[in-house]
Amino acid sequence: MPLGGRIVKYTPEQEKAIKCVDKDLVVTAGAGAGKTRVLVDRIIYIIEQGLAKIDEIVAITYTRKAALEIMERLRSEIKRRGNSKEFINAKEMLGIAYIGTIHGFCLRLLQENPVEADLDPSVQILEQPRAMAILKESVSKAIIKGLEDEKVFDMVAEFGYDKLRSELFELLIKLRNQGLNGVPRECIQGQQEKTIADLIKRALNIYTDKKSEMNVIDYEDQLQMTQKMLKGHPEVLEYYREKFKFIMVDEYQDLNFVQDSILRMLGQGTNLFVVGDKKQSIFGFRGARVELFGKLFSDLKRKGQDIVLRDNFRSSKGIIQFVNKCFDNLMEDYESIVHHRPVSEIPAVHFLLPKSDGNMDHRKKLEGCMIAGKILEMMYCDDVKVFDKDKGEYRRPVFGDFTILLRKRTHRDYF
């Protein structure tokens, strides 16, 4: 199918996702389904058809790396198209396009409206690791200051200081991810809940004072301040609704309540295109709520505005079959993935089951040895080959071809 003078072969579902621009769409796309290509070519198609300028399109990604990849691909495609009016403008405006993470997008809206956002122009962004360290310290100070209260003292005696601090810290993160600056009143039903709510409030006050002293805001502040600005200033919300003609969001399954609220507000009257995959929802510990994507998917599916990119161009048949078998038993209405890589007779999935009655330390050492042995065996086996995209041929694997995923960072030393 020609797109801007080049012949591109899309699956029917990919082509629909790119060219269906007259209504909201929700796309289910697993890893290897070509969604980045679809996002980029959809933006190119919109510009090519004169439906919007590049600074009237919003593209939200989950990571900065993904945003940079989209920017680079767009730059390459725009450059290749030469001197048409639409793409000359796109080339000039690409540097100010609204393409980035949800936090970067919200920060930009705040900076464009500092008065309405009540934002100090000189404020700095507190990076996440530092923010978490200060927040944990604030919880510690709140508990220590509260020890004069008999109820707090009794709670420390019952649970232990470390456990109480850890539980309060985790609860505080969950509350902030939901846009809450404290425990809701309806959740306070007894004396213990009231004591916890008081400690949370005290910790938040300490944390807020520390940020004010440092003249910084954290990532959650960026989201909450944007939500508050859009709700409190209808004229700002209306301005962006008129400005943005298309909003595209990747990895929607990883959004939390505040992020969903912001995009829903901006998306009213704007063409909304979201991509997600329930199978890839792994950030629940950061407040991600997969049910938000599920609800949006259900709403748009009833209107016939859903697309499933079933085709996988990255993984081998064995891996795809394994994934389909697993998730078919785990998820209702699971959509099977279709493989497109050449078929290999080599088994794609192996189970290594170390048997040990020892403690965790011993079991992890044994597991590390087994996996290390398996990697070396695969590296020196003539039957195991990987496809080298740069050379366009198969070769023996090297260490850089292997990835080990662990539940905890503390297990890395064993491997």
C-alpha positions in Angstrom: 0.0 0.0 0.0 1.6 3.4 -1.0 2.2 5.8 1.8 4.0 9.0 0.7 5.5 7.5 -2.3 6.8 4.3 -0.7 5.3 0.8 -1.0 4.5 -0.5 2.5 3.0 -3.9 3.3 0.6 -3.7 6.2 -1.7 -6.3 7.7 -5.3 -5.4 7.3 -5.5 -4.5 11.0 -2.4 -2.3 10.8 -3.8 -0.4 7.8 -7.1 0.2 9.6 -5.3 1.5 12.7 -3.3 3.9 10.5 -6.0 5.2 8.2 -9.1 5.1 10.4 -8.9 8.7 11.6 -12.5 9.8 11.8 -13.4 8.2 15.2 -11.8 7.2 18.4 -10.0 3.8 18.4 -8.7 1.4 20.9 -6.0 -1.0 19.7 -4.8 -4.2 21.5 -1.2 -4.8 20.5 1.2 -7.1 22.1 5.0 -7.0 21.9 6.3 -7.4 18.3 3.0 -6.4 16.7 4.6 -3.3 14.9 2.7 -0.7 17.0 5.6 1.8 16.9 5.5 1.6 13.1 1.7 2.0 13.2 1.9 5.1 15.5 4.5 6.8 13.3 2.7 6.0 10.0 -0.6 7.2 11.5 1.0 10.5 12.3 2.5 10.7 8.8 -0.9 9.8 7.3 -2.7 12.6 9.3 -0.1 15.2 8.2 -0.2 13.9 4.6 -4.0 14.2 4.5 -3.8 17.8 5.8 -5.9 16.8 8.9 -3.6 18.4 11.4 -0.2 20.0 11.8 2.4 18.1 13.8 2.1 20.4 16.8 -1.7 19.7 16.9 -1.0 16.0 17.5 -0.1 14.5 20.9 1.7 11.2 21.2 2.2 9.8 24.7 4.6 7.0 25.4 5.6 5.2 28.6 9.3 5.8 28.4 11.6 8.5 27.1 13.4 6.0 25.0 10.1 5.1 23.2 9.5 8.8 22.6 12.9 9.3 21.2 12.4 6.4 18.8 9.2 7.8 17.5 10.8 11.3 17.1 13.7 9.7 15.1 11.4 7.7 12.9 9.3 10.8 12.2 12.3 12.9 11.4 13.5 10.3 8.9 10.1 9.9 7.3 9.5 13.7 7.1 12.9 14.3 5.6 12.3 11.6 3.0 9.2 13.3 1.8 11.0 16.3 0.6 9.3 19.6 -0.2 5.6 19.2 0.1 4.0 22.1 2.0 2.7 19.8 4.8 6.0 18.2 5.5 8.1 21.4 5.2 5.9 22.7 8.1 6.3 19.4 9.9 10.0 19.5 9.6 10.2 23.0 11.1 7.7 22.2 13.9 9.0 18.7 14.9 11.2 20.1 17.7 8.1 21.5 19.5 5.8 18.5 18.8 3.9 17.1 21.9 5.7 13.7 21.8 6.9 12.3 25.1 6.0 10.7 28.3 2.8 11.6 30.2 5.0 13.3 32.9 6.8 15.3 30.3 3.6 16.3 28.6 2.0 17.4 31.8 5.1 19.4 32.8 4.9 21.2 29.4 1.2 22.1 30.0 2.1 23.5 33.4 5.0 25.5 32.0 2.8 27.0 29.3 0.3 28.1 31.9 2.4 29.0 35.0 -0.1 31.4 36.5 -3.1 29.1 36.2 -1.0 26.2 37.4 0.5 28.2 40.3 3.9 27.1 39.2 7.2 28.8 40.1 9.1 29.3 36.8 12.3 28.4 38.6 11.1 25.2 40.1 13.2 22.0 39.4 12.1 18.4 38.9 12.8 16.0 41.7 13.9 12.8 40.0 12.2 9.6 41.2 15.0 7.9 43.1 15.6 11.0 45.1 11.9 11.7 45.6 11.4 8.1 47.0 14.3 8.6 49.4 12.9 11.9 50.8 9.4 10.4 51.0 10.7 7.4 53.0 12.6 9.8 55.3 9.5 11.8 55.8 7.6 8.7 56.9 10.3 7.9 59.4 10.2 11.4 60.8 6.4 11.2 61.1 6.6 8.0 63.1 9.4 9.3 65.4 7.5 12.6 66.1 4.3 10.6 66.7 5.9 8.4 69.4 4.7 10.8 72.0 1.2 9.8 71.1 0.3 6.6 73.0 -1.6 5.2 70.0 1.4 5.6 67.7 3.6 4.1 70.4 1.3 1.1 70.7 1.3 0.6 66.9 5.1 0.6 66.7 5.2 -1.9 69.6 2.7 -4.1 67.8 4.0 -4.1 64.3 7.7 -3.1 64.7 9.2 0.1 63.5 10.6 -1.2 60.2 7.4 -3.0 59.2 5.2 0.0 60.1 7.4 2.4 58.1 7.4 0.1 55.1 3.6 -0.3 55.2 3.0 3.4 55.5 5.5 4.2 52.7 3.7 1.7 50.3 0.3 3.1 51.3 1.4 6.6 50.7 2.7 5.8 47.2 -0.6 4.1 46.4 -2.6 7.1 47.6 -0.6 9.6 45.6 -0.8 7.4 42.5 -4.6 7.7 42.8 -4.4 11.5 43.2 -5.2 11.4 46.9 -3.3 13.4 49.4 -4.4 11.5 52.4 -6.6 8.6 53.5 -10.2 9.2 52.4 -12.6 9.7 55.4 -14.8 6.8 54.3 -11.8 4.5 54.9 -11.4 5.6 58.5 -13.6 3.3 60.5 -11.7 2.7 63.7 -9.0 4.0 65.9 -6.2 2.2 64.2 -7.2 3.6 60.7 -7.4 7.1 62.3 -3.9 6.7 63.6 -2.6 5.6 60.2 -4.4 8.5 58.5 -2.8 10.9 61.0 0.7 9.5 60.3 0.1 9.7 56.6 -1.0 13.3 56.8 2.0 14.2 59.0 4.4 12.5 56.6 2.9 14.3 53.6 3.3 17.6 55.4 6.9 16.9 56.1 7.5 15.8 52.5 5.7 18.9 51.1 7.7 21.3 53.3 11.0 19.6 52.2 10.0 20.0 48.5 9.2 23.7 49.1 12.5 24.2 50.9 14.3 22.7 47.9 12.0 24.4 45.3 11.2 21.2 43.5 8.2 19.1 42.4 8.1 15.4 41.9 6.5 13.3 39.1 3.2 12.9 40.9 3.0 16.7 41.5 3.3 17.2 37.8 0.2 15.0 37.2 -1.8 16.3 40.1 -1.1 20.0 39.3 -2.1 19.4 35.7 -5.3 17.7 36.7 -6.1 20.5 39.2 -5.4 23.2 36.5 -7.6 21.6 33.9 -10.4 21.1 36.3 -10.1 24.6 37.9 -9.6 26.6 34.7 -12.1 25.6 32.0 -10.6 28.1 29.6 -7.3 26.3 29.7 -9.0 23.0 29.1 -11.0 24.4 26.2 -7.9 25.9 24.6 -6.1 22.5 24.5 -9.2 20.7 23.4 -9.4 23.0 20.4 -5.6 22.9 19.8 -5.1 19.1 19.9 -6.8 17.4 16.9 -5.4 14.0 17.7 -4.3 12.3 20.9 -2.4 9.0 20.8 -1.5 7.1 23.9 0.8 4.0 24.0 0.9 1.4 26.8 -2.5 2.6 28.2 -2.6 -0.4 30.5 0.2 1.2 32.6 -1.7 4.4 33.3 -3.0 5.3 36.8 -6.2 7.1 37.8 -4.8 10.6 37.5 -3.2 10.1 34.1 -6.4 8.5 32.8 -8.4 11.5 34.2 -6.2 14.0 32.4 -6.3 12.2 29.0 -10.1 11.7 29.3 -10.6 15.4 29.9 -8.4 16.4 27.0 -9.8 13.7 24.8 -13.4 14.9 24.8 -14.1 16.2 21.4 -10.6 15.2 20.2 -9.7 12.1 18.2 -8.4 9.6 20.8 -6.3 6.7 19.7 -5.0 4.4 22.5 -2.8 1.3 22.3 -2.6 -1.3 25.2 -2.3 -4.9 26.1 -3.6 -6.4 29.3 -0.9 -9.1 29.2 1.8 -6.5 29.6 0.4 -4.8 32.7 3.4 -5.2 35.0 3.4 -1.8 36.8 0.7 -2.3 39.4 3.3 -1.5 42.1 3.5 2.0 40.5 -0.2 2.6 40.6 -1.0 1.3 37.1 -4.6 0.2 36.7 -5.2 -2.3 33.9 -8.9 -2.0 34.4 -8.8 1.6 33.0 -7.7 0.2 29.7 -10.2 -2.6 30.0 -13.1 -0.2 30.5 -12.1 2.0 27.6 -11.7 -1.1 25.4 -15.1 -2.3 26.4 -16.7 1.2 25.8 -15.2 1.5 22.3 -15.7 -2.2 21.4 -19.4 -1.8 21.8 -19.3 0.9 19.1 -17.1 -1.2 16.8 -14.1 1.0 17.4 -11.6 -1.6 18.4 -8.7 -3.3 16.6 -6.6 -6.2 17.6 -3.1 -6.5 16.1 -2.7 -10.3 16.4 0.3 -10.7 14.2 3.7 -10.9 15.9 6.8 -10.3 13.8 9.4 -10.6 16.6 9.1 -14.0 18.3 9.4 -17.6 17.1 6.5 -20.0 16.7 7.4 -21.9 19.9 7.3 -18.8 22.1 4.0 -17.6 20.6 2.4 -21.0 21.2 3.6 -21.0 24.8 2.2 -17.5 25.4 -1.1 -18.4 23.8 -1.4 -21.5 25.9 -0.6 -19.6 29.1 -2.9 -16.6 28.6 -5.8 -18.6 27.1 -6.1 -20.2 30.6 -5.6 -16.9 32.5 -7.7 -14.4 30.6 -11.3 -14.3 29.5 -11.8 -13.6 25.8 -8.1 -13.9 25.1 -7.1 -13.0 21.5 -4.5 -15.5 20.3 -1.3 -14.2 18.7 -0.2 -15.2 15.2 3.5 -15.8 14.6 5.3 -14.6 11.4 8.9 -15.6 12.1 10.4 -18.6 10.2 9.6 -21.9 12.0 12.5 -23.6 13.9 12.6 -27.1 15.1 14.6 -26.1 18.2 12.4 -26.0 21.3 11.7 -22.4 22.3 10.8 -22.9 25.9 12.7 -24.9 28.5 11.8 -25.4 32.2 14.7 -25.6 34.6 13.5 -27.0 37.9 16.3 -27.1 40.5 15.5 -29.4 43.5 16.8 -28.2 46.8 15.8 -28.3 50.4 18.1 -25.6 51.4 17.4 -21.9 52.3 16.7 -19.1 49.9 20.4 -18.3 49.5 21.3 -21.9 48.5 18.3 -22.2 46.1 19.2 -18.9 44.3 22.8 -20.0 43.9 21.7 -23.3 42.5 19.3 -21.6 40.1 22.0 -19.2 39.0 24.4 -22.1 38.2 21.7 -23.9 36.2 20.8 -20.8 34.1 24.5 -20.0 33.6 25.1 -23.6 32.4 22.2 -23.4 30.0 23.4 -20.2 28.5 26.9 -21.6 27.9 25.4 -24.8 26.4 23.3 -22.7 23.9 26.3 -20.5 23.0 28.4 -23.6 22.0 25.6 -25.6 20.4 25.7 -25.8 16.6 22.0 -26.1 16.4 21.2 -22.8 18.2 21.2 -19.8 16.0 19.9 -16.2 16.2 19.0 -13.9 13.4 21.3 -10.9 13.0 19.2 -8.0 11.7 22.3 -5.9 10.7 23.9 -8.7 8.7 20.7 -10.3 7.5 21.9 -13.8 8.4 21.8 -16.4 11.3 24.8 -16.8 13.7 25.7 -18.3 17.0 24.5 -16.4 20.0 26.7 -14.2 22.1 26.2 -13.0 25.7 24.5 -9.8 24.5 21.7 -11.9 23.0 20.5 -13.2 26.5 18.3 -11.5 29.0 17.5 -12.7 32.5 14.4 -11.3 34.2 14.4 -11.4 38.0 11.7 -10.6 40.6 14.1 -8.7 42.8 17.4 -6.8 42.2 18.9 -8.5 45.3 19.0 -11.8 43.3 21.3 -10.4 40.6 24.5 -11.2 42.4 23.7 -14.9 42.2 23.5 -14.8 38.5 
